């Protein structure tokens, strides 16, 4: 098991489909695979869900707008740039998978032209 420092989180979502409530957690296997999947956690009547693959350590979080401004500033220093600006709102998050230590990057955003 990875001994990463930080806030450990389990990302869970619930939705209703044909009057059935379904709970899913973001999960990753690691071990060379960087793909994430959704692990069902509500339909486990006889076998409990494997939550060991659902734990992530919040390694870094940055607003997407701050990230955009940092990139625009670095482009201006190089001499590249454009006049069209798109405002991005949201968070860029860097997670470490608790079990394997693999990196998972996520950007949740709202785009406004």
N, C-alpha and C positions, 0 to 999 in steps of 0.2 A: 504494500500500500504506500502511496506517495505521502510524504510528510510536508505538504505545502502549508504555509502560514497564511492566514487570512480568514475572511468570513465565508463559511460554507453554506451553500444554498441548494435547495431542491426546487426546480422550476416546474410548477404544476398548473394545469389548465383544466377547466371543467366546461363541458358543453352538453346540450340536450339534443338528442336525436330520437325522434319518434317516441317522445315521453320517457326516454331512458337517459339517465344522467351518466355520463362517461367522464372519468378522471384519467388524465394522461400526464406523465412526467417526461421531461427531456432526459434522455439517457445516451450514453456512449460506451462502446466496448473498449476503445483504446487498442493497445497492442498492434500498432501500425495502421489502424483504420481511423481516419479523422471524421468519419461520418457519424452524425447524431441520428437518433431515432426517437420515436415516441413510445414509451413503455406504459401499457395500460395498468392502472392501479386500482380500478374500482370493480372489476369483474373477477376478482380472485376469491372464489368461494372456499375452495379447499387448500389452495396453495398460495401463500402470501407473495406479494410482488417482490422482485429483487431490487431493493432500493440502493444497494451498494453501487450500482452502475448509474444512479441518478444524482449523485452528489457532485457538486462543482464548487471550486473555491473562486470567489470573486477576486481576481488578480488586479484588474484595472478597469476604471470606468471614466468615460470622458463624454461630454456633450458633443453631439455631432456638429453643432454650430462652432464650438471651439476648435474641433478637429478641422473643419472647413477653413476657419480663419488662419490656423497654423499652416495649412497647405497653401493657402493663397499668399500668405506672407513669404513662405519659402519660394514660391513661384515668382513673386515680385523681385526677390533678391537675385534670382537667376536671370530675370529679364523677360520671362514668359508671362503672359496674362491675357485676360480678355475683359470685355466690358459687360458681358452677360453674367448676371449673378442669380443664382438659385439659392434660396434660403432653405436650409435643412434643419429640422427640429427633431430631437430624439437623443438616444444614447448609443454610444459605441462601447461594447462591453467585451472584456477579455476574461474568459474563464479557463481555469485549469481543472481537468477532470480529476476528482479526488482519488479514484482507484488507480488510474494509469499515469497521471501526470501529463497527459496530452493536452495541447492547447486548443481551445475552441473560441472562435471570434464571432460575435453577433452584432449586428447593427439594426436597431429598431428606430425607424424614422418616419417623419411626415414631411413631404416635399411641398414647398410653396413657391410658385414662380412670381 
